[in-house]
Amino acid sequence: MTELLADELDTYEKNKKELLGRAAQKYVLIKDSEVVDVFETPIDAIRRGYELYGNVPFLVKEIREVDKPLEFTSHLLGV
Amino acid sequence: MASFTAQVPSLVDAGPVVEVQIAVGSILEDLLTSGGEQVPAPVTVTAMIDTGATSTVIQQDIADQLGLNPVGVTPINTPSSTGVNCYRYLVRLFFQNNVNVEAVAIGAPLEGQHIQCLIGRDVLALGVFVYVGYTNTFTLSF
């Protein structure tokens, strides 16, 4: 389930090496094919995304070599 | 420190469940307000405080009801799946006594019961959670 952010995820992958080199474990804001900026916290990146684009899909992502999945022990999650 | 205490008939059976209002995040609310746009009304749901959840989860259709668009995507692992990508949304959670926190919640299906939100360790990291089993009460403070 990534259709709404497919372009942004593609942009992330294309720029991942460069981002890891300069901003590992920080948070990148990406809209379409543009790497907008890098931020110290996800909230700062989200704020900038809303300021620039409004209530539309954009990607805020921690810059990591390998994505760290979030863990859930509950059987309530239907995935 | 703002706090509330809730009591349920049986913490063993029901778990620490509480009514929560889920609203758009404050950043989006400010943006909508300044643009003269209507802010979607909060959605009232039953939530469970879940120390086994890394992140807060909202039922996917709540994001739709609030008119939210995703601000990220992340893989999650559950007992029955690994690496499933889920959207993330900035929301505000209002508990009793006007206790409220901001969270970047995952949108996912929550099945089988009456729970529409899991309060995860991202929110608990901001406060104090006290579980008093012998009185069937719990307290959340921020």
Backbone of each chain as ProteinMPNN parsed JSONL, in Angstrom:
{"seq_chain_A": "MTELLADELDTYEKNKKELLGRAAQKYVLIKDSEVVDVFETPIDAIRRGYELYGNVPFLVKEIREVDKPLEFTSHLLGV", "coords_chain_A": {"N_chain_A": [[0.846, -1.199, 0.0], [1.359, 1.598, -1.189], [0.709, 3.352, -3.092], [-0.064, 6.069, -3.243], [2.233, 7.386, -2.632], [4.133, 6.574, -4.384], [5.764, 7.814, -6.343], [7.326, 9.473, -4.733], [8.66, 7.619, -3.114], [10.171, 6.358, -5.043], [11.792, 8.475, -5.786], [13.182, 8.788, -3.398], [14.666, 6.383, -3.307], [16.298, 6.742, -5.53], [17.9, 8.81, -4.667], [19.035, 7.952, -2.389], [21.664, 7.076, -1.691], [23.204, 9.399, -1.779], [21.861, 10.908, 0.153], [22.265, 9.341, 2.437], [24.951, 9.742, 2.725], [25.18, 12.369, 3.578], [23.258, 12.923, 5.496], [22.432, 10.902, 7.298], [20.051, 9.166, 9.267], [18.608, 11.421, 9.731], [15.673, 13.326, 8.706], [14.03, 13.265, 5.682], [12.27, 15.344, 3.429], [10.193, 14.782, 0.769], [8.691, 15.542, -2.295], [6.913, 14.468, -4.993], [9.212, 14.31, -7.55], [11.125, 15.702, -6.259], [13.65, 16.289, -3.912], [13.172, 17.917, -1.113], [14.167, 18.993, 1.37], [16.209, 18.406, 4.324], [15.649, 17.392, 7.679], [15.855, 17.701, 11.281], [13.921, 16.514, 12.896], [10.933, 14.486, 12.538], [8.539, 15.908, 12.781], [9.239, 18.551, 12.189], [9.813, 18.259, 9.498], [7.321, 17.436, 8.509], [5.796, 19.706, 9.115], [6.96, 21.567, 7.359], [6.301, 20.376, 4.955], [3.481, 20.576, 4.944], [3.299, 23.372, 4.951], [4.381, 24.024, 2.462], [2.929, 22.54, 0.569], [0.362, 22.021, 1.416], [-2.598, 20.105, 2.289], [-1.893, 17.492, 0.997], [-0.63, 14.365, -0.339], [2.652, 13.742, 0.799], [6.087, 12.81, 1.285], [7.694, 12.016, 4.23], [10.584, 10.813, 5.529], [12.724, 8.764, 7.445], [16.193, 8.727, 7.048], [17.814, 5.967, 6.274], [20.024, 3.158, 5.947], [18.848, 0.625, 5.843], [15.422, 0.132, 6.048], [13.704, 0.368, 9.154], [11.46, -1.758, 10.453], [8.311, -1.129, 12.089], [7.162, -2.612, 15.098], [4.59, -4.85, 16.081], [2.783, -6.553, 18.48], [0.192, -7.218, 18.699], [-2.695, -9.057, 17.736], [-4.757, -7.701, 16.693], [-4.224, -6.129, 14.52], [-5.001, -6.134, 11.195], [-3.248, -7.03, 9.132]], "CA_chain_A": [[0.0, 0.0, 0.0], [2.207, 2.793, -1.269], [0.409, 3.98, -4.388], [-0.136, 7.532, -3.138], [3.58, 7.934, -2.446], [5.038, 5.778, -5.222], [6.772, 8.685, -6.964], [8.226, 9.958, -3.687], [9.522, 6.503, -2.716], [11.12, 6.18, -6.144], [12.76, 9.576, -5.651], [14.032, 8.458, -2.248], [15.615, 5.33, -3.687], [17.275, 7.311, -6.469], [18.772, 9.759, -3.964], [19.343, 7.375, -1.067], [23.104, 7.034, -1.421], [23.642, 10.776, -1.491], [21.255, 11.309, 1.428], [22.972, 8.621, 3.515], [26.271, 10.335, 2.879], [25.191, 13.694, 4.208], [22.208, 13.174, 6.487], [21.912, 9.631, 7.815], [19.187, 9.185, 10.452], [17.755, 12.608, 9.743], [14.384, 13.095, 8.049], [13.964, 13.952, 4.397], [10.958, 15.682, 2.866], [10.186, 14.579, -0.68], [7.407, 15.707, -2.988], [7.072, 14.012, -6.38], [10.598, 13.948, -7.851], [12.003, 16.701, -5.628], [14.114, 16.187, -2.533], [12.963, 19.308, -0.707], [15.135, 19.376, 2.407], [16.442, 17.426, 5.382], [15.282, 17.982, 8.964], [16.284, 16.953, 12.468], [12.796, 15.753, 13.459], [9.856, 14.273, 11.561], [7.519, 16.968, 12.884], [9.73, 19.706, 11.426], [9.666, 17.949, 8.073], [5.887, 17.443, 8.202], [5.358, 21.11, 9.118], [7.404, 22.184, 6.109], [5.496, 19.793, 3.882], [2.157, 21.22, 4.944], [3.463, 24.782, 4.569], [4.682, 24.146, 1.034], [2.034, 21.826, -0.345], [-0.995, 21.855, 1.936], [-3.047, 18.764, 2.662], [-1.749, 16.524, -0.107], [0.388, 13.387, 0.051], [4.097, 13.97, 0.626], [6.83, 11.779, 2.006], [8.717, 12.303, 5.23], [11.177, 9.496, 5.758], [14.037, 8.714, 8.087], [17.209, 8.286, 6.088], [18.489, 4.791, 6.833], [20.496, 2.169, 4.969], [17.764, -0.366, 5.766], [14.249, 0.576, 6.814], [13.473, -0.347, 10.406], [10.005, -1.94, 10.586], [7.67, -0.961, 13.398], [6.767, -3.93, 15.571], [3.305, -4.945, 16.768], [2.513, -7.896, 18.985], [-1.253, -7.422, 18.752], [-3.392, -9.734, 16.637], [-5.826, -6.833, 16.21], [-3.883, -5.558, 13.231], [-5.43, -7.043, 10.142], [-2.33, -7.084, 7.978]], "C_chain_A": [[0.876, 1.241, 0.0], [1.859, 3.64, -2.49], [0.462, 5.509, -4.321], [1.248, 8.171, -3.029], [4.604, 7.195, -3.311], [6.137, 6.644, -5.846], [7.802, 9.132, -5.935], [9.177, 8.838, -3.227], [10.56, 6.217, -3.797], [12.204, 7.253, -6.078], [13.716, 9.305, -4.498], [15.092, 7.432, -2.645], [16.697, 5.881, -4.621], [18.293, 8.197, -5.766], [19.315, 9.206, -2.65], [20.845, 7.43, -0.747], [23.614, 8.418, -1.032], [23.106, 11.24, -0.131], [21.951, 10.618, 2.604], [24.331, 9.254, 3.782], [26.278, 11.63, 3.654], [24.202, 13.859, 5.36], [21.61, 11.876, 7.045], [21.176, 9.843, 9.135], [18.499, 10.526, 10.68], [16.513, 12.307, 8.891], [14.301, 13.942, 6.787], [12.501, 14.185, 4.023], [11.058, 15.588, 1.354], [8.773, 14.789, -1.199], [7.636, 15.407, -4.467], [8.533, 13.621, -6.628], [11.605, 14.875, -7.182], [12.358, 16.326, -4.182], [14.128, 17.614, -1.984], [14.028, 19.746, 0.292], [15.262, 18.236, 3.411], [16.243, 18.119, 6.72], [15.745, 17.086, 10.117], [15.173, 16.069, 13.021], [11.722, 15.549, 12.393], [8.8, 15.373, 11.604], [7.959, 18.211, 12.112], [9.54, 19.475, 9.926], [8.193, 17.975, 7.661], [5.363, 18.877, 8.154], [5.727, 21.789, 7.801], [6.594, 21.658, 4.917], [4.13, 20.423, 3.796], [2.256, 22.672, 4.487], [3.622, 24.926, 3.057], [3.563, 23.632, 0.148], [0.592, 21.729, 0.138], [-1.304, 20.393, 2.222], [-3.077, 17.839, 1.448], [-0.698, 15.503, 0.322], [1.808, 13.91, -0.188], [4.8, 12.976, 1.536], [7.831, 12.399, 2.977], [9.283, 10.952, 5.653], [12.52, 9.619, 6.457], [15.031, 8.112, 7.103], [18.03, 7.173, 6.743], [18.936, 3.875, 5.707], [19.401, 1.121, 4.735], [16.606, 0.147, 6.616], [14.061, -0.282, 8.055], [11.966, -0.525, 10.577], [9.531, -1.628, 11.999], [7.069, -2.301, 13.806], [5.44, -3.862, 16.339], [3.075, -6.386, 17.21], [1.024, -8.222, 18.917], [-1.772, -8.15, 17.519], [-4.543, -8.883, 16.106], [-5.517, -6.279, 14.829], [-4.186, -6.555, 12.134], [-4.543, -7.016, 8.924], [-1.384, -8.253, 8.151]], "O_chain_A": [[1.108, 1.856, 1.04], [2.616, 4.532, -2.875], [0.972, 6.159, -5.233], [1.41, 9.36, -3.305], [5.797, 7.192, -3.006], [7.303, 6.25, -5.871], [9.0, 9.169, -6.218], [10.358, 9.085, -2.98], [11.701, 5.872, -3.489], [13.384, 6.973, -6.289], [14.916, 9.56, -4.604], [16.274, 7.603, -2.347], [17.869, 5.522, -4.507], [19.429, 8.319, -6.224], [19.977, 9.918, -1.895], [21.231, 7.797, 0.363], [24.365, 8.57, -0.069], [23.819, 11.886, 0.637], [22.196, 11.238, 3.639], [24.798, 9.296, 4.919], [27.263, 11.961, 4.313], [24.292, 14.824, 6.118], [20.397, 11.785, 7.236], [21.621, 10.597, 10.001], [17.874, 10.734, 11.72], [16.326, 11.186, 8.419], [14.475, 15.161, 6.818], [11.63, 13.35, 4.265], [11.903, 16.234, 0.735], [7.798, 14.293, -0.635], [8.473, 16.042, -5.109], [9.04, 12.7, -5.987], [12.794, 14.84, -7.497], [11.483, 16.082, -3.351], [14.988, 18.419, -2.343], [14.709, 20.75, 0.083], [14.532, 17.246, 3.358], [16.613, 19.281, 6.889], [15.99, 15.891, 9.948], [15.445, 14.994, 13.556], [11.612, 16.341, 11.457], [8.231, 15.729, 10.572], [7.141, 18.854, 11.454], [9.157, 20.383, 9.187], [7.856, 18.477, 6.589], [4.585, 19.229, 7.268], [4.914, 22.495, 7.205], [6.252, 22.405, 4.0], [3.664, 20.768, 2.71], [1.41, 23.151, 3.732], [3.063, 25.84, 2.45], [3.276, 24.212, -0.899], [-0.302, 21.393, -0.639], [-0.408, 19.563, 2.375], [-4.138, 17.462, 0.951], [0.054, 15.76, 1.262], [2.112, 14.451, -1.251], [4.196, 12.384, 2.43], [8.691, 13.193, 2.594], [8.546, 10.064, 6.081], [13.345, 10.464, 6.109], [14.746, 7.126, 6.423], [18.83, 7.418, 7.645], [18.31, 3.82, 4.649], [19.075, 0.778, 3.598], [16.796, 0.547, 7.764], [14.235, -1.5, 8.016], [11.259, 0.453, 10.821], [10.253, -1.837, 12.974], [6.534, -3.033, 12.973], [5.205, -2.949, 17.131], [3.163, -7.316, 16.409], [0.637, -9.382, 19.062], [-1.336, -7.885, 16.399], [-5.233, -9.292, 15.172], [-6.427, -5.99, 14.052], [-3.688, -7.681, 12.144], [-5.035, -6.981, 7.796], [-0.528, -8.485, 7.298]]}, "seq_chain_B": "MASFTAQVPSLVDAGPVVEVQIAVGSILEDLLTSGGEQVPAPVTVTAMIDTGATSTVIQQDIADQLGLNPVGVTPINTPSSTGVNCYRYLVRLFFQNNVNVEAVAIGAPLEGQHIQCLIGRDVLALGVFVYVGYTNTFTLSF", "coords_chain_B": {"N_chain_B": [[1.353, 18.726, 35.142], [-0.778, 17.212, 32.875], [-3.407, 14.869, 33.302], [-5.328, 11.79, 33.259], [-7.516, 9.423, 34.789], [-8.774, 6.225, 34.27], [-11.368, 3.781, 34.657], [-12.159, 0.407, 34.204], [-14.462, -2.36, 33.873], [-13.107, -4.853, 34.007], [-9.8, -5.099, 33.85], [-8.28, -7.221, 33.104], [-9.848, -8.66, 31.251], [-10.762, -6.713, 29.357], [-8.643, -5.004, 28.894], [-6.593, -1.995, 28.89], [-8.664, 0.163, 27.911], [-10.013, 3.072, 26.357], [-11.994, 5.955, 25.667], [-11.344, 7.984, 22.917], [-10.789, 11.01, 21.172], [-10.037, 11.558, 17.861], [-8.259, 13.801, 15.975], [-7.413, 16.069, 13.256], [-3.949, 16.868, 12.807], [-2.269, 19.516, 14.624], [-0.802, 21.251, 13.044], [-1.906, 21.043, 10.481], [-4.489, 21.805, 11.141], [-4.13, 24.514, 11.851], [-3.33, 25.457, 9.372], [-5.599, 25.014, 7.778], [-7.45, 26.603, 9.12], [-6.321, 29.175, 8.868], [-6.587, 29.479, 6.177], [-9.239, 29.766, 5.859], [-10.701, 27.499, 5.615], [-12.829, 24.693, 6.392], [-12.351, 22.877, 9.341], [-12.067, 19.432, 9.74], [-14.371, 17.605, 11.777], [-13.48, 16.072, 14.905], [-13.06, 12.52, 15.31], [-14.683, 10.171, 17.258], [-13.525, 7.425, 19.042], [-12.947, 4.061, 20.28], [-10.093, 3.277, 22.049], [-7.146, 1.327, 22.657], [-4.611, 1.121, 25.033], [-1.478, 0.087, 24.204], [1.239, -1.565, 24.971], [2.712, -3.214, 23.457], [2.969, -2.182, 20.979], [4.893, -0.477, 18.701], [4.22, 1.921, 17.544], [1.551, 4.33, 17.414], [-1.651, 3.434, 16.165], [-4.217, 3.995, 13.834], [-7.48, 3.169, 12.742], [-7.773, 2.684, 9.291], [-9.922, 3.938, 7.927], [-10.529, 6.095, 9.494], [-8.628, 8.038, 8.994], [-9.464, 8.661, 6.455], [-12.019, 9.705, 7.005], [-11.272, 12.022, 8.296], [-10.201, 13.396, 6.273], [-7.517, 13.22, 5.731], [-4.292, 13.176, 4.227], [-1.528, 10.994, 3.461], [1.605, 11.372, 5.196], [3.812, 9.951, 5.066], [5.308, 6.676, 4.796], [5.651, 3.414, 6.1], [7.299, 0.328, 6.878], [5.751, -2.43, 8.572], [5.796, -4.962, 11.114], [3.876, -7.708, 12.118], [2.228, -10.246, 14.178], [1.423, -11.956, 12.163], [2.501, -11.181, 9.752], [5.145, -9.68, 7.813], [6.995, -6.743, 7.102], [4.989, -5.172, 5.889], [3.824, -2.43, 4.144], [2.605, 0.616, 5.416], [0.62, 3.565, 5.47], [1.366, 6.757, 7.001], [0.091, 9.183, 9.285], [-0.362, 12.492, 10.481], [-1.794, 13.15, 13.497], [-3.968, 14.311, 16.149], [-4.588, 13.31, 19.437], [-7.214, 13.264, 21.644], [-7.784, 12.806, 24.959], [-9.588, 12.038, 28.022], [-10.332, 14.822, 30.247], [-9.278, 16.797, 28.659], [-6.733, 16.08, 27.977], [-4.204, 15.906, 25.68], [-2.304, 14.76, 22.847], [0.109, 14.862, 20.202], [0.6, 12.802, 17.369], [2.336, 10.722, 15.039], [0.64, 8.647, 13.361], [0.015, 5.27, 12.333], [-1.923, 4.149, 9.614], [-4.102, 1.511, 9.49], [-5.879, -1.613, 9.055], [-7.943, -2.581, 11.729], [-8.99, -5.347, 13.286], [-11.847, -7.414, 14.145], [-12.696, -6.654, 16.743], [-13.891, -4.09, 18.947], [-12.097, -2.085, 18.863], [-10.653, 0.819, 17.607], [-8.317, 2.129, 17.538], [-4.92, 2.002, 18.453], [-2.95, 2.897, 21.128], [0.291, 3.59, 21.08], [3.805, 2.957, 21.912], [5.109, 5.221, 21.07], [3.531, 7.356, 21.837], [3.319, 6.796, 24.576], [5.915, 7.261, 25.259], [6.026, 9.914, 25.752], [4.995, 10.39, 28.217], [3.601, 9.272, 31.367], [2.536, 6.1, 32.247], [0.362, 4.428, 34.241], [-0.581, 1.402, 35.523], [-2.961, -0.097, 37.346], [-3.731, -2.952, 38.432], [-5.245, -4.282, 40.458], [-7.247, -2.526, 41.126], [-8.521, -2.157, 38.79], [-7.93, 0.093, 37.265], [-6.338, 2.665, 35.339], [-3.874, 5.134, 34.664], [-2.985, 7.906, 32.728], [-0.549, 10.21, 32.04], [0.732, 13.344, 30.925]], "CA_chain_B": [[1.219, 17.597, 34.23], [-2.177, 16.833, 32.655], [-3.577, 13.421, 33.382], [-6.658, 11.256, 33.516], [-7.573, 8.051, 35.283], [-9.954, 5.512, 33.77], [-11.648, 2.496, 35.295], [-12.942, -0.509, 33.382], [-14.946, -3.457, 34.731], [-12.058, -5.853, 34.201], [-8.614, -4.839, 33.031], [-7.806, -8.505, 32.564], [-10.638, -9.029, 30.082], [-10.913, -5.652, 28.349], [-7.422, -4.243, 28.673], [-6.724, -0.557, 29.158], [-9.375, 0.81, 26.803], [-10.453, 4.415, 26.702], [-12.544, 6.714, 24.552], [-10.407, 8.993, 22.424], [-11.166, 11.746, 19.969], [-8.917, 11.699, 16.938], [-8.441, 15.023, 15.175], [-6.267, 16.384, 12.395], [-2.831, 17.446, 13.543], [-2.395, 20.955, 14.856], [-0.215, 21.998, 11.922], [-2.926, 21.101, 9.429], [-5.617, 22.598, 11.639], [-3.753, 25.926, 11.697], [-3.302, 25.76, 7.939], [-6.981, 25.091, 7.304], [-8.083, 27.761, 9.751], [-5.801, 30.415, 8.276], [-7.077, 29.55, 4.797], [-10.691, 29.897, 5.867], [-11.316, 26.208, 5.303], [-13.427, 24.016, 7.534], [-11.541, 21.822, 9.966], [-12.927, 18.252, 9.963], [-14.69, 17.312, 13.179], [-12.791, 14.895, 15.431], [-13.769, 11.236, 15.284], [-14.608, 9.527, 18.57], [-13.302, 5.982, 18.899], [-12.425, 3.336, 21.437], [-8.672, 2.994, 21.86], [-6.492, 0.512, 23.675], [-3.202, 1.41, 25.266], [-0.837, -1.167, 23.808], [2.694, -1.475, 25.142], [3.326, -4.075, 22.446], [2.93, -1.483, 19.696], [5.914, 0.565, 18.575], [3.616, 3.177, 17.111], [0.097, 4.463, 17.472], [-2.351, 2.985, 14.961], [-5.631, 4.344, 13.688], [-8.197, 2.472, 11.667], [-7.522, 3.44, 8.063], [-11.036, 4.789, 7.493], [-10.546, 7.333, 10.293], [-7.859, 9.01, 8.204], [-10.337, 9.082, 5.354], [-13.067, 10.562, 7.574], [-10.663, 13.315, 8.648], [-9.683, 14.015, 5.056], [-6.062, 13.287, 5.826], [-3.418, 12.531, 3.257], [-0.359, 10.458, 4.162], [2.847, 12.159, 5.268], [4.897, 8.989, 5.072], [4.965, 5.263, 4.7], [6.638, 2.664, 6.875], [6.999, -1.101, 6.983], [5.432, -2.915, 9.91], [5.752, -6.403, 11.372], [2.829, -8.144, 13.055], [2.384, -11.69, 14.388], [1.098, -12.754, 10.986], [3.068, -10.644, 8.518], [6.361, -8.874, 7.972], [7.328, -5.794, 6.056], [3.825, -4.611, 5.199], [3.898, -0.972, 4.139], [1.408, 1.335, 5.838], [0.727, 5.024, 5.46], [1.435, 7.446, 8.29], [-0.71, 10.412, 9.316], [-0.215, 13.318, 11.673], [-3.095, 13.311, 14.161], [-3.968, 14.678, 17.562], [-5.428, 12.435, 20.234], [-7.78, 13.923, 22.826], [-8.275, 11.908, 25.991], [-10.388, 12.727, 29.028], [-9.714, 15.982, 30.917], [-8.589, 17.582, 27.63], [-5.352, 15.612, 27.797], [-4.028, 15.63, 24.255], [-0.951, 14.597, 22.33], [0.249, 14.764, 18.75], [1.266, 11.544, 17.024], [2.373, 10.296, 13.637], [0.023, 7.331, 13.515], [-0.115, 4.386, 11.174], [-3.271, 3.761, 9.212], [-4.14, 0.069, 9.213], [-7.131, -2.233, 9.497], [-7.986, -3.193, 13.063], [-10.05, -6.319, 13.029], [-12.384, -8.395, 15.074], [-13.251, -6.163, 17.989], [-14.44, -2.739, 18.934], [-10.984, -1.152, 18.991], [-10.333, 1.518, 16.356], [-7.048, 2.86, 17.704], [-3.973, 1.504, 19.441], [-2.033, 3.924, 21.621], [1.557, 2.873, 21.117], [4.908, 3.44, 22.746], [5.499, 6.572, 20.663], [2.779, 8.264, 22.716], [3.709, 6.522, 25.968], [7.246, 7.835, 25.467], [5.876, 11.318, 26.131], [4.344, 10.563, 29.505], [3.658, 8.248, 32.415], [1.384, 5.194, 32.181], [0.289, 3.658, 35.493], [-1.59, 0.329, 35.388], [-3.219, -0.614, 38.694], [-4.577, -4.095, 38.132], [-6.176, -4.707, 41.506], [-8.396, -1.612, 41.171], [-9.028, -2.04, 37.406], [-7.774, 1.478, 36.826], [-5.047, 3.074, 34.771], [-3.687, 6.582, 34.582], [-2.055, 8.364, 31.709], [-0.159, 11.599, 32.318], [1.689, 13.942, 29.993]], "C_chain_B": [[-0.264, 17.227, 34.111], [-2.315, 15.321, 32.701], [-5.052, 13.05, 33.479], [-6.51, 9.836, 34.044], [-8.873, 7.419, 34.802], [-10.107, 4.202, 34.526], [-12.5, 1.664, 34.347], [-13.389, -1.665, 34.272], [-13.885, -4.514, 35.005], [-10.885, -5.539, 33.281], [-8.092, -6.127, 32.406], [-8.54, -8.826, 31.261], [-10.586, -7.974, 28.977], [-9.597, -4.993, 27.979], [-7.657, -2.774, 28.959], [-7.335, 0.175, 27.967], [-9.951, 2.14, 27.276], [-11.026, 5.082, 25.466], [-11.588, 7.85, 24.197], [-11.044, 9.715, 21.246], [-9.92, 11.926, 19.112], [-9.211, 12.88, 16.017], [-7.25, 15.192, 14.233], [-5.175, 17.007, 13.249], [-2.925, 18.955, 13.622], [-1.821, 21.778, 13.709], [-1.24, 22.149, 10.801], [-4.12, 21.929, 9.879], [-5.327, 24.09, 11.483], [-3.801, 26.35, 10.233], [-4.714, 25.93, 7.402], [-7.673, 26.334, 7.848], [-7.631, 29.059, 9.093], [-6.269, 30.583, 6.836], [-8.581, 29.655, 4.7], [-11.412, 28.606, 5.537], [-11.843, 25.554, 6.574], [-12.494, 22.913, 8.041], [-12.452, 20.62, 10.22], [-13.15, 18.007, 11.451], [-13.927, 16.08, 13.645], [-13.689, 13.661, 15.387], [-13.572, 10.564, 16.639], [-14.525, 8.01, 18.404], [-12.94, 5.379, 20.252], [-10.981, 2.937, 21.134], [-8.173, 2.082, 22.977], [-5.039, 0.957, 23.809], [-2.435, 0.1, 25.129], [0.68, -1.024, 23.913], [3.438, -2.391, 24.173], [3.349, -3.442, 21.063], [4.008, -0.405, 19.664], [5.28, 1.919, 18.344], [2.108, 3.152, 17.34], [-0.505, 4.076, 16.117], [-3.763, 3.54, 14.979], [-6.223, 3.496, 12.574], [-8.099, 3.325, 10.412], [-8.676, 4.373, 7.702], [-11.182, 6.061, 8.345], [-9.757, 8.421, 9.568], [-8.713, 9.544, 7.06], [-11.423, 10.029, 5.864], [-12.532, 11.956, 7.892], [-10.096, 14.033, 7.427], [-8.175, 14.123, 5.031], [-5.396, 12.607, 4.641], [-2.16, 12.05, 3.975], [0.836, 11.408, 4.112], [4.052, 11.218, 5.333], [4.374, 7.588, 4.901], [6.062, 4.496, 5.423], [6.289, 1.182, 6.855], [6.673, -1.483, 8.422], [5.499, -4.444, 9.938], [4.657, -6.685, 12.39], [3.018, -9.647, 13.281], [2.159, -12.52, 13.126], [1.708, -12.239, 9.692], [4.333, -9.855, 8.825], [6.499, -7.928, 6.793], [6.154, -5.256, 5.263], [3.887, -3.084, 5.276], [2.559, -0.35, 4.512], [1.659, 2.836, 5.781], [0.804, 5.563, 6.891], [0.722, 8.793, 8.182], [-0.418, 11.184, 10.593], [-1.599, 13.568, 12.259], [-2.876, 13.85, 15.569], [-4.974, 13.796, 18.286], [-5.888, 13.194, 21.469], [-8.354, 12.861, 23.759], [-9.208, 12.692, 26.921], [-9.595, 13.915, 29.607], [-8.917, 16.857, 29.951], [-7.098, 17.259, 27.541], [-5.187, 15.295, 26.318], [-2.566, 15.569, 23.864], [-1.004, 14.513, 20.813], [0.996, 13.466, 18.435], [1.285, 11.367, 15.509], [1.926, 8.841, 13.633], [0.025, 6.565, 12.199], [-1.594, 4.168, 10.873], [-3.277, 2.3, 8.822], [-5.499, -0.474, 9.615], [-6.971, -2.819, 10.889], [-9.217, -4.082, 13.089], [-10.626, -6.933, 14.295], [-13.013, -7.866, 16.346], [-13.692, -4.721, 17.827], [-13.345, -1.685, 19.011], [-10.683, -0.517, 17.634], [-9.005, 2.273, 16.419], [-6.197, 2.129, 18.74], [-3.058, 2.662, 19.842], [-0.689, 3.249, 21.871], [2.626, 3.554, 21.958], [5.434, 4.796, 22.3], [4.791, 7.606, 21.521], [3.186, 8.049, 24.175], [5.08, 7.126, 26.279], [7.175, 9.28, 25.95], [5.377, 11.489, 27.558], [4.582, 9.437, 30.481], [2.376, 7.422, 32.323], [1.418, 4.324, 33.436], [-0.878, 2.686, 35.388], [-1.774, -0.298, 36.763], [-4.226, -1.751, 38.563], [-5.618, -4.38, 39.201], [-7.328, -3.74, 41.705], [-9.036, -1.433, 39.79], [-8.964, -0.598, 36.903], [-6.399, 1.667, 36.146], [-5.041, 4.583, 34.612], [-2.67, 6.9, 33.508], [-1.798, 9.856, 31.955], [0.844, 12.058, 31.284], [2.17, 15.272, 30.549]], "O_chain_B": [[-0.926, 16.962, 35.115], [-1.458, 14.587, 32.208], [-5.906, 13.896, 33.746], [-5.522, 9.15, 33.783], [-9.943, 8.016, 34.918], [-9.132, 3.597, 34.972], [-13.455, 2.169, 33.757], [-12.774, -1.927, 35.305], [-13.783, -5.014, 36.126], [-10.983, -5.701, 32.065], [-7.531, -6.115, 31.311], [-7.914, -9.221, 30.277], [-10.389, -8.3, 27.807], [-9.45, -4.478, 26.871], [-8.782, -2.357, 29.236], [-6.626, 0.732, 27.129], [-10.323, 2.302, 28.438], [-10.593, 4.807, 24.347], [-11.097, 8.571, 25.065], [-11.745, 9.114, 20.432], [-8.883, 12.388, 19.588], [-10.258, 12.949, 15.373], [-6.217, 14.543, 14.394], [-5.452, 17.602, 14.29], [-3.576, 19.595, 12.795], [-2.298, 22.878, 13.433], [-1.419, 23.233, 10.246], [-4.698, 22.672, 9.086], [-6.188, 24.844, 11.031], [-4.249, 27.447, 9.899], [-4.996, 26.872, 6.661], [-8.39, 27.028, 7.126], [-8.446, 29.934, 8.797], [-6.34, 31.704, 6.331], [-9.145, 29.637, 3.606], [-12.6, 28.617, 5.215], [-11.369, 25.825, 7.677], [-11.936, 22.136, 7.268], [-13.499, 20.767, 10.849], [-12.248, 18.177, 12.271], [-13.742, 15.14, 12.872], [-14.916, 13.762, 15.424], [-12.446, 10.407, 17.11], [-15.345, 7.398, 17.719], [-12.666, 6.086, 21.222], [-10.692, 2.338, 20.098], [-8.709, 2.072, 24.086], [-4.337, 1.144, 22.814], [-2.703, -0.869, 25.839], [1.319, -0.432, 23.043], [4.665, -2.341, 24.086], [3.708, -4.096, 20.084], [4.024, 0.483, 20.517], [5.734, 2.934, 18.872], [1.489, 2.093, 17.444], [0.067, 4.359, 15.064], [-4.423, 3.553, 16.018], [-5.553, 3.157, 11.599], [-8.315, 4.536, 10.456], [-8.443, 5.482, 7.221], [-11.883, 6.994, 7.953], [-10.168, 9.58, 9.533], [-8.68, 10.734, 6.745], [-11.715, 11.041, 5.227], [-13.25, 12.948, 7.771], [-9.575, 15.143, 7.535], [-7.617, 15.012, 4.387], [-5.877, 11.598, 4.127], [-1.766, 12.63, 4.987], [1.046, 12.136, 3.141], [5.17, 11.645, 5.62], [3.168, 7.346, 4.867], [7.236, 4.863, 5.375], [5.113, 0.821, 6.82], [7.239, -0.936, 9.368], [5.288, -5.115, 8.927], [4.53, -5.986, 13.395], [3.875, -10.26, 12.645], [2.642, -13.648, 13.025], [1.456, -12.809, 8.63], [4.554, -9.422, 9.956], [6.17, -8.26, 5.654], [6.301, -4.918, 4.088], [3.99, -2.52, 6.365], [1.513, -0.739, 3.992], [2.772, 3.305, 6.016], [0.371, 4.919, 7.847], [0.746, 9.449, 7.141], [-0.249, 10.594, 11.66], [-2.47, 14.13, 11.595], [-1.765, 13.846, 16.099], [-6.08, 13.568, 17.797], [-5.075, 13.701, 22.242], [-9.275, 12.124, 23.406], [-9.568, 13.838, 26.651], [-8.373, 13.997, 29.475], [-7.999, 17.569, 30.359], [-6.304, 18.079, 27.081], [-5.947, 14.501, 25.763], [-1.71, 16.227, 24.456], [-2.021, 14.146, 20.224], [1.917, 13.082, 19.157], [0.376, 11.801, 14.801], [2.718, 7.927, 13.867], [0.034, 7.144, 11.113], [-2.409, 4.021, 11.784], [-2.542, 1.89, 7.924], [-6.196, 0.135, 10.426], [-5.974, -3.477, 11.184], [-10.344, -3.613, 12.932], [-9.993, -6.966, 15.35], [-13.799, -8.574, 16.976], [-13.841, -4.212, 16.716], [-13.64, -0.506, 19.206], [-10.484, -1.215, 16.64], [-8.624, 2.965, 15.475], [-6.7, 1.693, 19.775], [-2.468, 3.322, 18.987], [-0.561, 2.428, 22.779], [2.39, 4.569, 22.614], [6.133, 5.463, 23.063], [5.383, 8.619, 21.893], [3.375, 9.012, 24.919], [5.369, 7.462, 27.428], [8.146, 9.807, 26.491], [5.336, 12.61, 28.066], [5.599, 8.745, 30.441], [1.272, 7.968, 32.321], [2.373, 3.582, 33.666], [-2.022, 3.094, 35.189], [-0.868, -0.946, 37.287], [-5.436, -1.524, 38.582], [-6.764, -4.691, 38.877], [-8.299, -4.078, 42.381], [-9.977, -0.655, 39.635], [-9.86, -0.141, 36.193], [-5.456, 0.909, 36.374], [-6.086, 5.213, 34.446], [-1.632, 6.248, 33.395], [-2.733, 10.649, 32.062], [1.69, 11.291, 30.823], [2.986, 15.946, 29.919]]}, "name": "protein", "num_of_chains": 2, "seq": "MTELLADELDTYEKNKKELLGRAAQKYVLIKDSEVVDVFETPIDAIRRGYELYGNVPFLVKEIREVDKPLEFTSHLLGVMASFTAQVPSLVDAGPVVEVQIAVGSILEDLLTSGGEQVPAPVTVTAMIDTGATSTVIQQDIADQLGLNPVGVTPINTPSSTGVNCYRYLVRLFFQNNVNVEAVAIGAPLEGQHIQCLIGRDVLALGVFVYVGYTNTFTLSF"}
